[in-house]
Amino acid sequence: MVMPNVPSPQPTGGLRLAKYSIGVGDRFAHQAKAQLRACMLIGQQGLDVVPVWNKSHREHTIVGSKPSSVRTAAEAAVRELGWTKPFHVDADHITLGNVDGFLESSDYYTLDVAAAIGKPARAAEVEAFAARHPELAGEIVLSGTGRPLEISRAAAVAIAKKYLFAVTEAARIYRRIEAAKGKGNFITEVSMDETDSPQTPAELLVILAALADEGVPLQTIAPKFTGRFNKGVDYIGDPVQFEREFRDDVAVIAYAIRSYGLPAGLKLSVHSGSDKFSIYPPIHRAIRDFGAGVHVKTAGTTWLEELIGLAEADGDGLALAKEIYAHAHAHLDELCAPYAAVIDIDVAALPAPGKVAAWSAQQYVDALRHDQRRKEYNPSFRQLLHVGYKVAAQLGRRYLDMLDACESSIARNVTANLYERHLQPIFLGK
């Protein structure tokens, strides 16, 4: 087996992401304390999971918020609850065109280069990459998988041609942040998940080698996995196939750390990771067996728990939750368009707004809460409301004031959802 041309290791100092971390989204910057309480609860079980508050440029644009609002909410929660462990603020799905607005408030950057995948790199760059990495052509031993990874030279060249342009784009964004914040003062994630085709373990290895060549000290990487990761609902696909792929990816990362001098804590990031209950056991087994870390991003699940909390509060809270659904139903096409690749709504399964208007609080909650054991659960209803947060944003102070009025009901649901349905199964295997 040809050994790789190992570069000088990346710097080991600077800001480092903990082994286990959870991306907690908060559309309206009201649930930071409830989310942090979930991390405190798992800490009481003897396991530290660091919260990373994430919000994308798209979400800020829809809601009308500023990047600084995320840090303000996170710091207030940390201060009020006496949290003394690390936390971070993620500029989620950032591109070169919008990163500047996040430079002051964020210390974690998810570099989204999915749109650059497939744009062909120059032939000379592809050939130079192949020449630097003869180890990528042949049989590569991955510890813990029981089988080697085999890549032909032709396959390595084809992968490089497909991904080198995207890697170069990631490096451009990284260097823009580094110039503003200084080396080692922020955490870098590279995201390639919002694309049509999943990346194979072989493709992931080539991507990591290329990122190392570019000097990008990424600490997490978000590939696109096999199956569908629709917003707010369970994984759609074969969990057995996912587990095999996930374990191979973990092994590829371990190989890349040893071979290319990438940061020792480099780990997988699972996007649209909320509510993917059927793959939490495979993820837990993999990180347990390999001793690996993982970052799981959850975002819209908190917004849906806000709606559940409003409904459970009954009265004006339930009335507002019903009103939001009615408006979302009336603007279905508009709301769904930006998320078309990550939702599957059966329009025929959506209840008529008039019917929902007559529901009790329990009926609304049963249709929305992600409990697949209950026949009342409606994944189409849930997905539409998931992308319907724009409706709440348009209500402005009226919605925010209702969040304050129903805070105890909402907070209870947010904390329980994050702790019981996400943190425990992923990190504790419960």
C-alpha positions as a LaTeX table, in Angstrom:
\begin{tabular}{lrrr}
\hline
Residue & $x$ (\AA) & $y$ (\AA) & $z$ (\AA) \\
\hline
Met1 & 0.00 & 0.00 & 0.00 \\
Val2 & 1.32 & 3.46 & $-0.94$ \\
Met3 & 1.61 & 5.77 & 2.04 \\
Pro4 & 0.30 & 9.33 & 1.76 \\
Asn5 & 2.49 & 12.38 & 1.53 \\
Val6 & 1.79 & 13.55 & 5.05 \\
Pro7 & 1.81 & 17.35 & 5.45 \\
Ser8 & 2.79 & 19.20 & 8.59 \\
Pro9 & 0.05 & 18.80 & 11.19 \\
Gln10 & $-2.50$ & 21.54 & 11.53 \\
Pro11 & $-2.13$ & 23.72 & 14.65 \\
Thr12 & $-3.44$ & 22.02 & 17.77 \\
Gly13 & $-4.03$ & 25.22 & 19.76 \\
Gly14 & $-6.94$ & 27.59 & 19.59 \\
Leu15 & $-10.65$ & 27.10 & 19.96 \\
Arg16 & $-11.68$ & 23.45 & 19.97 \\
Leu17 & $-15.12$ & 21.91 & 19.77 \\
Ala18 & $-15.95$ & 19.34 & 22.44 \\
Lys19 & $-16.22$ & 15.67 & 21.52 \\
Tyr20 & $-20.01$ & 15.70 & 21.79 \\
Ser21 & $-22.03$ & 18.70 & 20.69 \\
Ile22 & $-25.60$ & 19.50 & 19.76 \\
Gly23 & $-26.72$ & 22.20 & 17.36 \\
Val24 & $-29.74$ & 23.91 & 18.88 \\
Gly25 & $-31.76$ & 26.15 & 16.60 \\
Asp26 & $-34.08$ & 28.81 & 17.94 \\
Arg27 & $-36.05$ & 30.66 & 15.27 \\
Phe28 & $-37.28$ & 33.40 & 17.60 \\
Ala29 & $-34.48$ & 33.52 & 20.21 \\
His30 & $-36.82$ & 32.68 & 23.10 \\
Gln31 & $-35.90$ & 29.08 & 24.03 \\
Ala32 & $-32.17$ & 29.27 & 24.83 \\
Lys33 & $-32.72$ & 28.58 & 28.53 \\
Ala34 & $-35.01$ & 25.64 & 27.82 \\
Gln35 & $-32.45$ & 24.19 & 25.42 \\
Leu36 & $-29.59$ & 24.73 & 27.84 \\
Arg37 & $-31.54$ & 22.97 & 30.58 \\
Ala38 & $-31.55$ & 19.85 & 28.40 \\
Cys39 & $-27.74$ & 19.97 & 28.20 \\
Met40 & $-27.61$ & 20.41 & 31.96 \\
Leu41 & $-29.81$ & 17.35 & 32.42 \\
Ile42 & $-27.54$ & 15.12 & 30.38 \\
Gly43 & $-24.60$ & 16.59 & 32.28 \\
Gln44 & $-26.20$ & 15.23 & 35.43 \\
Gln45 & $-25.95$ & 11.79 & 33.79 \\
Gly46 & $-22.16$ & 12.23 & 33.64 \\
Leu47 & $-21.83$ & 13.23 & 29.99 \\
Asp48 & $-20.97$ & 16.68 & 28.69 \\
Val49 & $-22.72$ & 17.74 & 25.48 \\
Val50 & $-21.87$ & 21.27 & 24.41 \\
Pro51 & $-24.67$ & 23.44 & 22.98 \\
Val52 & $-24.06$ & 25.23 & 19.69 \\
Trp53 & $-26.77$ & 27.76 & 18.89 \\
Asn54 & $-27.16$ & 27.77 & 15.11 \\
Lys55 & $-29.12$ & 30.02 & 12.78 \\
Ser56 & $-28.67$ & 30.40 & 9.05 \\
His57 & $-28.66$ & 33.49 & 6.87 \\
Arg58 & $-31.90$ & 32.21 & 5.31 \\
Glu59 & $-33.60$ & 31.97 & 8.71 \\
His60 & $-32.44$ & 35.44 & 9.72 \\
Thr61 & $-33.79$ & 36.80 & 6.44 \\
Ile62 & $-37.19$ & 35.13 & 6.89 \\
Val63 & $-37.58$ & 36.07 & 10.55 \\
Gly64 & $-36.05$ & 39.53 & 10.19 \\
Ser65 & $-33.47$ & 38.97 & 12.92 \\
Lys66 & $-29.77$ & 39.85 & 13.11 \\
Pro67 & $-26.89$ & 37.41 & 13.74 \\
Ser68 & $-26.08$ & 39.20 & 16.99 \\
Ser69 & $-29.47$ & 38.17 & 18.43 \\
Val70 & $-28.32$ & 34.54 & 18.64 \\
Arg71 & $-25.33$ & 35.36 & 20.80 \\
Thr72 & $-27.36$ & 37.73 & 22.95 \\
Ala73 & $-29.93$ & 35.00 & 23.69 \\
Ala74 & $-27.27$ & 32.34 & 24.29 \\
Glu75 & $-25.24$ & 34.52 & 26.65 \\
Ala76 & $-28.35$ & 35.47 & 28.60 \\
Ala77 & $-29.25$ & 31.79 & 29.08 \\
Val78 & $-25.70$ & 30.89 & 30.10 \\
Arg79 & $-25.63$ & 33.73 & 32.61 \\
Glu80 & $-29.07$ & 33.08 & 34.11 \\
Leu81 & $-28.58$ & 29.31 & 34.48 \\
Gly82 & $-24.97$ & 29.51 & 35.64 \\
Trp83 & $-23.59$ & 27.38 & 32.80 \\
Thr84 & $-19.79$ & 27.24 & 33.16 \\
Lys85 & $-18.94$ & 24.88 & 30.31 \\
Pro86 & $-18.25$ & 25.88 & 26.70 \\
Phe87 & $-20.93$ & 26.97 & 24.25 \\
His88 & $-20.78$ & 28.31 & 20.71 \\
Val89 & $-22.74$ & 30.36 & 18.19 \\
Asp90 & $-22.86$ & 28.90 & 14.68 \\
Ala91 & $-23.20$ & 30.96 & 11.51 \\
Asp92 & $-25.03$ & 28.14 & 9.79 \\
His93 & $-24.79$ & 27.45 & 6.04 \\
Ile94 & $-22.59$ & 30.44 & 5.31 \\
Thr95 & $-21.28$ & 31.40 & 1.88 \\
Leu96 & $-18.74$ & 33.96 & 0.76 \\
Gly97 & $-21.62$ & 36.28 & $-0.11$ \\
Asn98 & $-23.08$ & 36.50 & 3.40 \\
Val99 & $-20.35$ & 35.58 & 5.85 \\
Asp100 & $-19.41$ & 39.17 & 6.71 \\
Gly101 & $-22.61$ & 39.73 & 8.68 \\
Phe102 & $-21.61$ & 36.93 & 11.08 \\
Leu103 & $-17.99$ & 37.82 & 11.72 \\
Glu104 & $-18.60$ & 39.73 & 14.95 \\
Ser105 & $-21.12$ & 37.48 & 16.70 \\
Ser106 & $-20.16$ & 33.90 & 15.74 \\
Asp107 & $-17.31$ & 31.64 & 16.76 \\
Tyr108 & $-18.44$ & 28.63 & 14.72 \\
Tyr109 & $-18.89$ & 28.72 & 10.93 \\
Thr110 & $-20.61$ & 26.14 & 8.76 \\
Leu111 & $-19.18$ & 26.69 & 5.29 \\
Asp112 & $-21.83$ & 25.63 & 2.80 \\
Val113 & $-20.28$ & 24.72 & $-0.54$ \\
Ala114 & $-22.92$ & 22.30 & $-1.82$ \\
Ala115 & $-23.74$ & 24.62 & $-4.73$ \\
Ala116 & $-20.15$ & 24.34 & $-5.94$ \\
Ile117 & $-20.15$ & 20.54 & $-6.10$ \\
Gly118 & $-19.87$ & 19.30 & $-9.66$ \\
Lys119 & $-18.37$ & 22.49 & $-11.04$ \\
Pro120 & $-15.30$ & 21.01 & $-12.72$ \\
Ala121 & $-11.88$ & 21.89 & $-11.42$ \\
Arg122 & $-9.14$ & 22.67 & $-13.91$ \\
Ala123 & $-7.49$ & 19.60 & $-15.37$ \\
Ala124 & $-4.06$ & 20.69 & $-14.13$ \\
Glu125 & $-5.34$ & 20.97 & $-10.56$ \\
Val126 & $-6.91$ & 17.53 & $-10.71$ \\
Glu127 & $-3.71$ & 15.99 & $-12.04$ \\
Ala128 & $-1.64$ & 17.77 & $-9.40$ \\
Phe129 & $-3.94$ & 16.47 & $-6.67$ \\
Ala130 & $-3.70$ & 12.90 & $-7.99$ \\
Ala131 & 0.08 & 13.18 & $-8.11$ \\
Arg132 & 0.22 & 14.40 & $-4.49$ \\
His133 & $-1.96$ & 11.53 & $-3.31$ \\
Pro134 & $-0.94$ & 8.23 & $-4.88$ \\
Glu135 & $-2.24$ & 6.52 & $-1.70$ \\
Leu136 & $-5.78$ & 7.25 & $-2.83$ \\
Ala137 & $-5.44$ & 4.78 & $-5.68$ \\
Gly138 & $-5.55$ & 1.25 & $-4.32$ \\
Glu139 & $-6.54$ & $-0.53$ & $-1.14$ \\
Ile140 & $-6.88$ & 1.60 & 1.99 \\
Val141 & $-7.11$ & $-0.10$ & 5.36 \\
Leu142 & $-9.75$ & 1.46 & 7.59 \\
Ser143 & $-9.54$ & 0.39 & 11.21 \\
Gly144 & $-12.72$ & $-0.98$ & 12.70 \\
Thr145 & $-14.62$ & $-1.74$ & 9.50 \\
Gly146 & $-13.35$ & $-5.25$ & 8.78 \\
Arg147 & $-12.82$ & $-4.48$ & 5.11 \\
Pro148 & $-10.56$ & $-2.20$ & 3.08 \\
Leu149 & $-11.68$ & 0.78 & 1.06 \\
Glu150 & $-10.78$ & 0.28 & $-2.58$ \\
Ile151 & $-10.39$ & 3.25 & $-4.93$ \\
Ser152 & $-9.00$ & 3.05 & $-8.45$ \\
Arg153 & $-6.89$ & 5.91 & $-9.76$ \\
Ala154 & $-9.59$ & 6.68 & $-12.31$ \\
Ala155 & $-12.17$ & 6.89 & $-9.52$ \\
Ala156 & $-9.92$ & 9.14 & $-7.41$ \\
Val157 & $-9.42$ & 11.47 & $-10.38$ \\
Ala158 & $-13.17$ & 11.56 & $-11.08$ \\
Ile159 & $-13.93$ & 12.36 & $-7.44$ \\
Ala160 & $-11.32$ & 15.10 & $-7.42$ \\
Lys161 & $-12.77$ & 16.59 & $-10.57$ \\
Lys162 & $-16.21$ & 16.67 & $-8.94$ \\
Tyr163 & $-15.20$ & 18.15 & $-5.57$ \\
Leu164 & $-11.99$ & 20.20 & $-5.89$ \\
Phe165 & $-13.82$ & 23.35 & $-6.94$ \\
Ala166 & $-16.08$ & 23.08 & $-3.89$ \\
Val167 & $-13.08$ & 22.52 & $-1.63$ \\
Thr168 & $-11.41$ & 25.60 & $-3.07$ \\
Glu169 & $-14.57$ & 27.58 & $-2.33$ \\
Ala170 & $-14.53$ & 26.34 & 1.27 \\
Ala171 & $-10.93$ & 27.49 & 1.57 \\
Arg172 & $-11.85$ & 30.95 & 0.25 \\
Ile173 & $-14.59$ & 31.33 & 2.88 \\
Tyr174 & $-12.30$ & 30.00 & 5.60 \\
Arg175 & $-9.56$ & 32.47 & 4.73 \\
Arg176 & $-12.03$ & 35.34 & 4.74 \\
Ile177 & $-13.02$ & 34.44 & 8.31 \\
Glu178 & $-9.43$ & 33.84 & 9.36 \\
Ala179 & $-8.40$ & 37.26 & 8.06 \\
Ala180 & $-11.08$ & 38.88 & 10.22 \\
Lys181 & $-10.92$ & 36.78 & 13.39 \\
Gly182 & $-7.42$ & 35.31 & 13.41 \\
Lys183 & $-6.26$ & 31.72 & 13.18 \\
Gly184 & $-7.53$ & 29.43 & 15.94 \\
Asn185 & $-10.24$ & 31.81 & 17.11 \\
Phe186 & $-13.18$ & 30.01 & 15.53 \\
Ile187 & $-14.47$ & 26.54 & 14.71 \\
Thr188 & $-14.83$ & 25.46 & 11.10 \\
Glu189 & $-17.37$ & 23.04 & 9.70 \\
Val190 & $-17.64$ & 22.17 & 6.01 \\
Ser191 & $-21.11$ & 21.32 & 4.75 \\
Met192 & $-21.83$ & 19.39 & 1.57 \\
Asp193 & $-25.18$ & 17.93 & 2.54 \\
Glu194 & $-27.63$ & 20.11 & 0.62 \\
Thr195 & $-27.02$ & 18.43 & $-2.72$ \\
Asp196 & $-28.71$ & 15.73 & $-4.78$ \\
Ser197 & $-26.36$ & 12.76 & $-4.32$ \\
Pro198 & $-24.88$ & 11.33 & $-1.11$ \\
Gln199 & $-21.11$ & 11.23 & $-0.75$ \\
Thr200 & $-19.58$ & 7.79 & $-0.52$ \\
Pro201 & $-16.83$ & 7.05 & 2.01 \\
Ala202 & $-14.34$ & 7.16 & $-0.88$ \\
Glu203 & $-15.56$ & 10.61 & $-1.85$ \\
Leu204 & $-15.36$ & 11.77 & 1.76 \\
Leu205 & $-11.73$ & 10.66 & 1.95 \\
Val206 & $-10.79$ & 12.56 & $-1.22$ \\
Ile207 & $-12.61$ & 15.65 & 0.07 \\
Leu208 & $-10.73$ & 15.50 & 3.39 \\
Ala209 & $-7.38$ & 15.09 & 1.64 \\
Ala210 & $-8.16$ & 18.12 & $-0.52$ \\
Leu211 & $-9.23$ & 20.22 & 2.48 \\
Ala212 & $-5.98$ & 19.32 & 4.23 \\
Asp213 & $-4.06$ & 20.41 & 1.12 \\
Glu214 & $-5.86$ & 23.75 & 1.30 \\
Gly215 & $-4.95$ & 24.17 & 4.97 \\
Val216 & $-8.54$ & 24.24 & 6.21 \\
Pro217 & $-8.48$ & 23.02 & 9.86 \\
Leu218 & $-12.05$ & 21.80 & 9.85 \\
Gln219 & $-13.37$ & 20.28 & 13.07 \\
Thr220 & $-16.60$ & 18.87 & 11.66 \\
Ile221 & $-17.78$ & 17.85 & 8.21 \\
Ala222 & $-21.38$ & 17.35 & 7.10 \\
Pro223 & $-21.65$ & 14.98 & 4.17 \\
Lys224 & $-24.92$ & 14.03 & 2.57 \\
Phe225 & $-25.86$ & 10.55 & 3.75 \\
Thr226 & $-27.93$ & 7.96 & 1.97 \\
Gly227 & $-31.67$ & 8.34 & 2.55 \\
Arg228 & $-33.81$ & 11.42 & 3.08 \\
Phe229 & $-33.36$ & 13.81 & 5.98 \\
Asn230 & $-36.64$ & 15.66 & 5.74 \\
Lys231 & $-37.28$ & 18.54 & 8.10 \\
Gly232 & $-38.92$ & 17.64 & 11.39 \\
Val233 & $-39.70$ & 13.98 & 10.67 \\
Asp234 & $-37.94$ & 10.65 & 10.95 \\
Tyr235 & $-35.23$ & 9.36 & 8.64 \\
Ile236 & $-36.54$ & 7.90 & 5.39 \\
Gly237 & $-34.36$ & 5.06 & 4.20 \\
Asp238 & $-32.71$ & 1.85 & 5.32 \\
Pro239 & $-31.21$ & 2.26 & 8.83 \\
Val240 & $-28.95$ & $-0.76$ & 8.23 \\
Gln241 & $-27.44$ & 0.83 & 5.14 \\
Phe242 & $-27.11$ & 4.14 & 6.98 \\
Glu243 & $-25.27$ & 2.46 & 9.85 \\
Arg244 & $-22.78$ & 0.79 & 7.51 \\
Glu245 & $-22.15$ & 4.08 & 5.72 \\
Phe246 & $-21.91$ & 6.10 & 8.93 \\
Arg247 & $-19.38$ & 3.68 & 10.44 \\
Asp248 & $-17.31$ & 3.76 & 7.25 \\
Asp249 & $-17.34$ & 7.56 & 7.35 \\
Val250 & $-16.18$ & 7.56 & 10.97 \\
Ala251 & $-13.33$ & 5.24 & 9.99 \\
Val252 & $-12.45$ & 7.45 & 7.01 \\
Ile253 & $-12.20$ & 10.46 & 9.30 \\
Ala254 & $-9.88$ & 8.60 & 11.67 \\
Tyr255 & $-7.68$ & 7.66 & 8.70 \\
Ala256 & $-7.66$ & 11.25 & 7.42 \\
Ile257 & $-6.66$ & 12.61 & 10.83 \\
Arg258 & $-3.68$ & 10.24 & 10.96 \\
Ser259 & $-2.69$ & 10.70 & 7.35 \\
Tyr260 & $-3.26$ & 14.36 & 6.58 \\
Gly261 & $-2.66$ & 16.20 & 9.82 \\
Leu262 & $-6.25$ & 17.29 & 10.25 \\
Pro263 & $-7.40$ & 18.29 & 13.76 \\
Ala264 & $-7.54$ & 15.34 & 16.14 \\
Gly265 & $-11.13$ & 16.08 & 17.14 \\
Leu266 & $-12.51$ & 16.11 & 13.59 \\
Lys267 & $-15.94$ & 14.47 & 13.56 \\
Leu268 & $-19.09$ & 13.99 & 11.54 \\
Ser269 & $-21.91$ & 16.51 & 11.63 \\
Val270 & $-25.44$ & 15.32 & 10.96 \\
His271 & $-27.62$ & 18.01 & 9.41 \\
Ser272 & $-31.37$ & 18.06 & 9.68 \\
Gly273 & $-30.55$ & 15.76 & 12.55 \\
Ser274 & $-33.58$ & 16.50 & 14.67 \\
Asp275 & $-36.29$ & 13.86 & 14.95 \\
Lys276 & $-34.29$ & 11.19 & 13.07 \\
Phe277 & $-35.19$ & 8.67 & 15.75 \\
Ser278 & $-34.59$ & 5.50 & 13.73 \\
Ile279 & $-30.90$ & 6.30 & 13.14 \\
Tyr280 & $-30.02$ & 7.48 & 16.63 \\
Pro281 & $-29.20$ & 3.91 & 17.76 \\
Pro282 & $-26.78$ & 3.40 & 14.82 \\
Ile283 & $-25.15$ & 6.77 & 15.53 \\
His284 & $-24.78$ & 5.89 & 19.20 \\
Arg285 & $-23.27$ & 2.48 & 18.43 \\
Ala286 & $-20.78$ & 3.99 & 16.02 \\
Ile287 & $-19.49$ & 6.71 & 18.33 \\
Arg288 & $-19.33$ & 4.19 & 21.18 \\
Asp289 & $-17.47$ & 1.53 & 19.19 \\
Phe290 & $-15.01$ & 3.91 & 17.54 \\
Gly291 & $-14.62$ & 6.28 & 20.48 \\
Ala292 & $-15.59$ & 9.07 & 18.11 \\
Gly293 & $-17.37$ & 12.34 & 18.62 \\
Val294 & $-20.39$ & 13.64 & 16.73 \\
His295 & $-22.23$ & 16.90 & 16.14 \\
Val296 & $-25.98$ & 16.72 & 15.49 \\
Lys297 & $-27.84$ & 19.80 & 14.29 \\
Thr298 & $-31.38$ & 20.31 & 15.46 \\
Ala299 & $-33.27$ & 23.45 & 14.55 \\
Gly300 & $-36.93$ & 23.39 & 13.55 \\
Thr301 & $-37.84$ & 20.88 & 16.23 \\
Thr302 & $-37.70$ & 23.72 & 18.79 \\
Trp303 & $-40.09$ & 25.88 & 16.79 \\
Leu304 & $-42.53$ & 22.98 & 16.62 \\
Glu305 & $-42.31$ & 22.52 & 20.38 \\
Glu306 & $-43.20$ & 26.19 & 20.70 \\
Leu307 & $-46.40$ & 25.49 & 18.78 \\
Ile308 & $-47.10$ & 22.45 & 20.94 \\
Gly309 & $-46.57$ & 24.56 & 24.04 \\
Leu310 & $-48.93$ & 27.22 & 22.72 \\
Ala311 & $-51.59$ & 24.59 & 21.99 \\
Glu312 & $-51.21$ & 22.96 & 25.40 \\
Ala313 & $-51.65$ & 26.34 & 27.05 \\
Asp314 & $-55.14$ & 26.38 & 25.46 \\
Gly315 & $-57.10$ & 29.63 & 25.21 \\
Asp316 & $-55.31$ & 32.33 & 23.23 \\
Gly317 & $-52.26$ & 30.13 & 22.75 \\
Leu318 & $-54.24$ & 27.39 & 21.05 \\
Ala319 & $-56.13$ & 29.96 & 18.96 \\
Leu320 & $-52.86$ & 31.42 & 17.70 \\
Ala321 & $-51.45$ & 27.97 & 16.89 \\
Lys322 & $-54.57$ & 27.24 & 14.82 \\
Glu323 & $-54.31$ & 30.61 & 13.08 \\
Ile324 & $-50.69$ & 29.91 & 12.12 \\
Tyr325 & $-51.71$ & 26.61 & 10.54 \\
Ala326 & $-54.53$ & 28.26 & 8.61 \\
His327 & $-52.15$ & 30.85 & 7.14 \\
Ala328 & $-49.52$ & 28.19 & 6.39 \\
His329 & $-52.10$ & 26.09 & 4.58 \\
Ala330 & $-53.18$ & 29.11 & 2.52 \\
His331 & $-49.56$ & 29.84 & 1.50 \\
Leu332 & $-48.38$ & 26.26 & 1.15 \\
Asp333 & $-46.51$ & 26.63 & $-2.16$ \\
Glu334 & $-44.71$ & 29.79 & $-1.08$ \\
Leu335 & $-43.58$ & 28.31 & 2.25 \\
Cys336 & $-42.51$ & 24.97 & 0.82 \\
Ala337 & $-40.51$ & 26.24 & $-2.16$ \\
Pro338 & $-37.25$ & 27.03 & $-0.27$ \\
Tyr339 & $-37.39$ & 23.60 & 1.41 \\
Ala340 & $-38.55$ & 21.48 & $-1.54$ \\
Ala341 & $-35.53$ & 19.18 & $-1.33$ \\
Val342 & $-36.08$ & 18.35 & 2.35 \\
Ile343 & $-39.83$ & 17.94 & 2.75 \\
Asp344 & $-42.39$ & 15.46 & 1.41 \\
Ile345 & $-45.88$ & 16.72 & 2.13 \\
Asp346 & $-48.93$ & 14.75 & 1.09 \\
Val347 & $-51.35$ & 17.60 & 0.43 \\
Ala348 & $-54.30$ & 15.21 & 0.59 \\
Ala349 & $-53.29$ & 14.32 & 4.16 \\
Leu350 & $-53.39$ & 17.93 & 5.35 \\
Pro351 & $-56.50$ & 18.63 & 7.46 \\
Ala352 & $-58.65$ & 21.53 & 6.30 \\
Pro353 & $-58.09$ & 24.68 & 8.36 \\
Gly354 & $-61.79$ & 24.69 & 9.24 \\
Lys355 & $-61.44$ & 21.24 & 10.75 \\
Val356 & $-58.34$ & 22.25 & 12.71 \\
Ala357 & $-60.20$ & 25.32 & 14.00 \\
Ala358 & $-62.59$ & 22.97 & 15.80 \\
Trp359 & $-59.84$ & 20.83 & 17.37 \\
Ser360 & $-59.20$ & 20.64 & 21.07 \\
Ala361 & $-55.73$ & 21.38 & 22.41 \\
Gln362 & $-55.07$ & 17.63 & 22.66 \\
Gln363 & $-56.08$ & 17.02 & 19.05 \\
Tyr364 & $-53.71$ & 19.72 & 17.82 \\
Val365 & $-50.87$ & 18.38 & 19.95 \\
Asp366 & $-51.47$ & 14.77 & 18.94 \\
Ala367 & $-51.33$ & 15.67 & 15.24 \\
Leu368 & $-48.15$ & 17.71 & 15.64 \\
Arg369 & $-46.09$ & 15.90 & 18.27 \\
His370 & $-43.59$ & 13.49 & 16.75 \\
Asp371 & $-44.88$ & 10.31 & 18.36 \\
Gln372 & $-45.17$ & 7.65 & 15.66 \\
Arg373 & $-46.92$ & 5.28 & 18.05 \\
Arg374 & $-50.03$ & 7.45 & 17.93 \\
Lys375 & $-52.37$ & 7.15 & 14.95 \\
Glu376 & $-53.25$ & 10.86 & 15.27 \\
Tyr377 & $-49.68$ & 11.92 & 14.40 \\
Asn378 & $-49.66$ & 13.57 & 10.97 \\
Pro379 & $-46.21$ & 13.99 & 9.35 \\
Ser380 & $-47.58$ & 16.20 & 6.57 \\
Phe381 & $-49.20$ & 18.51 & 9.12 \\
Arg382 & $-45.90$ & 18.60 & 11.01 \\
Gln383 & $-43.78$ & 19.32 & 7.95 \\
Leu384 & $-46.01$ & 22.17 & 6.79 \\
Leu385 & $-45.84$ & 23.81 & 10.19 \\
His386 & $-42.10$ & 23.19 & 10.24 \\
Val387 & $-41.62$ & 25.44 & 7.22 \\
Gly388 & $-44.41$ & 27.76 & 8.37 \\
Tyr389 & $-42.35$ & 29.76 & 10.85 \\
Lys390 & $-42.46$ & 32.64 & 8.37 \\
Val391 & $-46.13$ & 33.03 & 9.31 \\
Ala392 & $-45.22$ & 33.48 & 12.96 \\
Ala393 & $-42.48$ & 35.92 & 12.00 \\
Gln394 & $-45.02$ & 38.06 & 10.16 \\
Leu395 & $-47.12$ & 38.27 & 13.32 \\
Gly396 & $-44.25$ & 40.14 & 14.98 \\
Arg397 & $-44.83$ & 41.21 & 18.58 \\
Arg398 & $-48.14$ & 39.40 & 18.71 \\
Tyr399 & $-46.38$ & 36.05 & 18.37 \\
Leu400 & $-43.45$ & 36.97 & 20.63 \\
Asp401 & $-45.78$ & 38.24 & 23.35 \\
Met402 & $-47.66$ & 34.95 & 23.22 \\
Leu403 & $-44.38$ & 33.07 & 23.66 \\
Asp404 & $-43.83$ & 35.07 & 26.84 \\
Ala405 & $-47.38$ & 34.45 & 28.05 \\
Cys406 & $-47.10$ & 30.68 & 27.50 \\
Glu407 & $-43.44$ & 30.38 & 28.53 \\
Ser408 & $-43.82$ & 27.64 & 31.14 \\
Ser409 & $-45.76$ & 25.34 & 28.83 \\
Ile410 & $-43.39$ & 25.93 & 25.93 \\
Ala411 & $-40.19$ & 25.57 & 27.96 \\
Arg412 & $-41.35$ & 22.27 & 29.43 \\
Asn413 & $-41.88$ & 20.85 & 25.95 \\
Val414 & $-38.64$ & 22.24 & 24.48 \\
Thr415 & $-36.51$ & 20.80 & 27.27 \\
Ala416 & $-38.22$ & 17.41 & 27.30 \\
Asn417 & $-38.05$ & 17.06 & 23.52 \\
Leu418 & $-34.35$ & 17.87 & 23.32 \\
Tyr419 & $-33.33$ & 15.80 & 26.34 \\
Glu420 & $-35.59$ & 12.74 & 26.10 \\
Arg421 & $-35.94$ & 12.35 & 22.32 \\
His422 & $-32.54$ & 13.61 & 21.16 \\
Leu423 & $-29.74$ & 13.80 & 23.71 \\
Gln424 & $-30.49$ & 10.58 & 25.57 \\
Pro425 & $-30.79$ & 8.24 & 22.56 \\
Ile426 & $-27.87$ & 9.77 & 20.65 \\
Phe427 & $-25.34$ & 10.10 & 23.42 \\
Leu428 & $-26.51$ & 7.67 & 26.12 \\
Gly429 & $-28.18$ & 5.04 & 23.97 \\
Lys430 & $-31.45$ & 5.32 & 25.90 \\
\hline
\end{tabular}
